[in-house]
Amino acid sequence: MKTLIVEDNATFRKAFSDVLRELFPAMRIEEAGNGKDALDKVLSFAPDLIFMDIRLGQQNGLELTKIIRRDDSKATIVVLTDYNLPEYREAAFQCGADDFVVKGSLNPPAIKALIQSISSDKNLGAKTARWSR
C-alpha cells in the first residue's frame, strides 16, 4: 500500500510516519507539508491512501480533498483533525473524504485497526466515521 501523509506539522508528520513504518514495514510512505507538495505527490506517487490534515497553514485540506476527487483519484482519503466538530466531519465527507479521524484518538492499536479496515474493506465509499471519537 502506498500512503501519503499531508500534514504541515513536521513533528506530527514524522511521528505518524514512524508509527506507520513500524506497524506496516512493507508500506511505502511519502510525506507532504503543504498543498502544492501534496498535489505533486498525488500525481507522481499515486497513493492508495492519503491522510489529509484539515489545516495546512495557508491552505485547506478539505479544498485539496475536493481537487483530488475532481481529478478522479481512487485513493482512500482520511481527514485528520484536532477538532471533533460535527461541522468538520460533515464538510470532510461533502468534500469527498472516506473517513474522519480525530488526531487525539490515534494510537498504534487504533492506527493498525484503521489501516487493516481500509485494506480489507473494498466498499470505501460508505463514508463511515469509525475513528472520530
Residue, then its C-alpha position, 0 to 999 in steps of 0.5 A: m500500500k502506498t500512503l501519503i501523509v499531508e500534514d504541515n506539522a513536521t513533528f506530527r508528520k514524522a511521528f505518524s510516519d514512524v508509527l506507520r513504518e513500524l506497524f506496516p514495514a512493507m508500506r511505502i510512505e511519502e510525506a507532504g507539508n503543504g498543498k502544492d507538495a501534496l498535489d505533486k505527490v498525488l500525481s507522481f506517487a499515486p497513493d492508495l491512501i492519503f491522510m489529509d490534515i484539515r489545516l495546512g497553514q495557508q491552505n485547506g485540506l478539505e479544498l485539496t480533498k475536493i481537487i483530488r476527487r475532481d481529478d478522479s483519484k481512487a485513493t482512500i482519503v482520511v481527514l485528520t483533525d484536532y477538532n471533533l466538530p460535527e461541522y468538520r466531519e460533515a464538510a470532510f465527507q461533502c468534500g469527498a473524504d472516506d473517513f474522519v479521524v480525530k488526531g487525539s484518538l490515534n494510537p498504534p492499536a487504533i492506527k493498525a485497526l484503521i489501516q487493516s479496515i481500509s485494506s480489507d474493506k473494498n466498499l470505501g465509499a460508505k463514508t463511515a466515521r469509525w475513528s472520530r471519537 
